[in-house]
Amino acid sequence: MSPRTPWGTYHQIADILRSRITSEDLTPGDGLPSEAALGQEFGVARTTVRRALAELESEQLIKAIPGTGRVVCTAEERESVPGNGPPPSQYRRIAAELRERIASGDLAPGDALPSEAALVHQYDVSRGTARQALSELEGIGLVIAVHGKGRFVKRAVAAAD
């Protein structure tokens, strides 16, 4: 069995949780199970669960409450979102700005990216949003995560002739 989760699994988990919310199995104010419990339920790593939860947060279906966990948003909280769709994804804006810094050479191969905590402070976003921005850069191959060290701009691989 491969230790890696198939690409896009977090979308499937988000879809399942979204249907639980829309079918009112989970009602406004209800707490969601912990990341660990969801990981066990779906047989995936916590990072996969976090990406699914971040997707639902960006759609304003759930929100994180410090010290409590994630809860289902009320209809009023969802309606307070300007525009006709989900709000612009903050993580995508952060990822785009970091991509630009990499492309311009401001962040060179081997350089450390700002930590999740630094991004939270700089952009005034949740840790999950910062984590999702960094995960997106990992997913497209620009960044590599080194456990216990941080995330770094990936070194270019020389093409074989």
MARDO-757960 format. One line per 4 residues: number of its first residue (from 1); for each residue x, y, z of C-alpha. Coordinates in nm, 2 decimals. Each point is the difference from the previous one (the first is absolute). Layout:
<nodes>
NUM = X,Y,Z ~ ...
</nodes>
This chain:
<nodes>
1 = 0.00,0.00,0.00 ~ 0.13,0.34,-0.09 ~ 0.05,0.24,0.29 ~ -0.11,0.29,-0.22
5 = -0.36,0.11,-0.04 ~ -0.13,0.03,-0.36 ~ 0.00,0.35,-0.13 ~ -0.32,0.19,0.07
9 = -0.12,-0.22,0.28 ~ -0.05,0.31,0.22 ~ -0.26,0.12,-0.26 ~ -0.19,-0.32,0.06
13 = 0.01,0.04,0.37 ~ -0.11,0.36,-0.03 ~ -0.29,-0.12,-0.22 ~ -0.11,-0.25,0.26
17 = 0.02,0.25,0.29 ~ -0.18,0.26,-0.22 ~ -0.29,-0.24,-0.06 ~ -0.02,-0.07,0.37
21 = -0.04,0.37,0.05 ~ -0.25,0.06,-0.28 ~ -0.21,-0.30,0.10 ~ 0.00,0.13,0.35
25 = 0.17,-0.30,0.16 ~ 0.22,0.28,0.13 ~ -0.19,0.31,0.09 ~ 0.12,0.36,0.07
29 = 0.20,0.01,0.32 ~ 0.08,-0.37,0.00 ~ 0.36,-0.09,0.05 ~ 0.18,-0.20,-0.26
33 = 0.20,-0.31,0.11 ~ 0.37,0.07,0.07 ~ 0.26,-0.02,-0.28 ~ 0.12,-0.32,0.15
37 = -0.35,-0.16,0.01 ~ -0.07,0.11,-0.36 ~ 0.34,-0.14,-0.10 ~ -0.09,-0.33,0.16
41 = -0.35,-0.01,-0.15 ~ 0.13,0.06,-0.36 ~ 0.33,-0.18,0.04 ~ 0.21,0.30,-0.09
45 = 0.28,0.21,0.15 ~ -0.10,0.31,0.20 ~ 0.15,0.23,-0.27 ~ -0.26,-0.14,-0.25
49 = -0.27,0.06,0.25 ~ 0.13,0.36,0.06 ~ -0.02,0.07,-0.37 ~ -0.36,-0.12,-0.02
53 = -0.09,0.21,0.30 ~ 0.18,0.31,-0.15 ~ -0.22,-0.04,-0.31 ~ -0.31,0.00,0.21
57 = 0.12,0.30,0.20 ~ 0.07,0.19,-0.32 ~ -0.36,-0.06,-0.10 ~ -0.12,0.13,0.34
61 = -0.17,-0.33,0.08 ~ 0.21,-0.05,0.32 ~ 0.22,0.22,0.22 ~ 0.27,-0.06,0.25
65 = -0.06,0.12,0.35 ~ 0.32,0.01,0.21 ~ -0.02,-0.25,0.29 ~ -0.32,-0.16,-0.14
69 = 0.08,-0.13,-0.34 ~ -0.18,0.03,-0.33 ~ -0.38,0.06,0.00 ~ -0.26,0.03,-0.27
73 = -0.08,0.36,-0.09 ~ -0.35,0.14,0.02 ~ -0.20,0.12,-0.31 ~ 0.06,0.36,0.11
77 = 0.38,-0.05,0.01 ~ -0.02,-0.15,-0.35 ~ -0.21,0.28,-0.13 ~ 0.24,0.26,0.13
81 = 0.24,-0.10,-0.27 ~ 0.01,0.27,-0.27 ~ -0.07,-0.11,-0.36 ~ -0.18,-0.30,-0.13
85 = 0.25,-0.27,0.06 ~ 0.25,-0.09,0.26 ~ 0.24,0.27,0.11 ~ 0.33,0.04,-0.19
89 = 0.24,-0.26,0.13 ~ 0.25,0.17,0.23 ~ 0.23,-0.30,-0.03 ~ 0.01,0.04,-0.38
93 = 0.10,0.37,0.04 ~ 0.28,-0.10,0.25 ~ 0.12,-0.28,-0.23 ~ 0.00,0.23,-0.30
97 = 0.21,0.26,0.18 ~ 0.25,-0.26,0.12 ~ 0.01,-0.14,-0.36 ~ 0.08,0.35,-0.12
101 = 0.28,0.03,0.25 ~ 0.14,-0.33,-0.12 ~ -0.03,0.10,-0.36 ~ 0.17,0.34,0.06
105 = 0.29,-0.16,0.18 ~ -0.09,0.16,0.33 ~ -0.03,-0.35,0.13 ~ 0.28,-0.21,-0.16
109 = 0.03,-0.38,-0.01 ~ 0.09,-0.12,0.34 ~ -0.14,0.31,0.18 ~ -0.25,-0.06,0.28
113 = -0.35,0.12,-0.04 ~ -0.17,0.20,0.27 ~ -0.14,-0.23,0.27 ~ -0.37,-0.06,0.04
117 = 0.01,0.22,0.31 ~ 0.17,0.28,-0.19 ~ -0.26,-0.02,-0.28 ~ -0.28,0.00,0.26
121 = 0.14,0.32,0.14 ~ 0.08,0.17,-0.33 ~ -0.33,-0.07,-0.17 ~ -0.23,-0.02,0.30
125 = -0.14,-0.34,-0.09 ~ -0.05,-0.33,0.18 ~ 0.28,-0.25,0.03 ~ -0.21,-0.23,-0.23
129 = 0.00,0.26,-0.27 ~ 0.38,0.05,0.02 ~ 0.05,-0.37,0.00 ~ -0.22,-0.04,-0.31
133 = 0.20,0.26,-0.19 ~ 0.32,-0.18,0.08 ~ -0.15,-0.33,-0.09 ~ -0.11,0.13,-0.34
137 = 0.36,0.10,-0.07 ~ 0.11,-0.35,0.10 ~ -0.26,-0.15,-0.22 ~ 0.12,0.18,-0.31
141 = 0.36,-0.09,0.08 ~ 0.15,0.34,0.09 ~ 0.05,-0.08,0.36 ~ 0.13,-0.29,0.21
145 = -0.08,-0.06,0.36 ~ 0.27,-0.12,0.23 ~ -0.15,-0.14,0.32 ~ 0.11,0.20,0.30
149 = 0.17,0.26,-0.21 ~ -0.26,0.18,-0.21 ~ -0.08,0.04,-0.37 ~ 0.26,0.09,-0.26
153 = 0.01,0.11,-0.36 ~ 0.07,-0.31,-0.20 ~ 0.34,-0.02,-0.17 ~ -0.02,-0.03,-0.38
157 = 0.07,-0.34,-0.13 ~ 0.23,-0.01,-0.30 ~ -0.16,-0.16,-0.30 ~ 0.16,-0.32,-0.13
161 = 0.14,0.03,-0.35
</nodes>
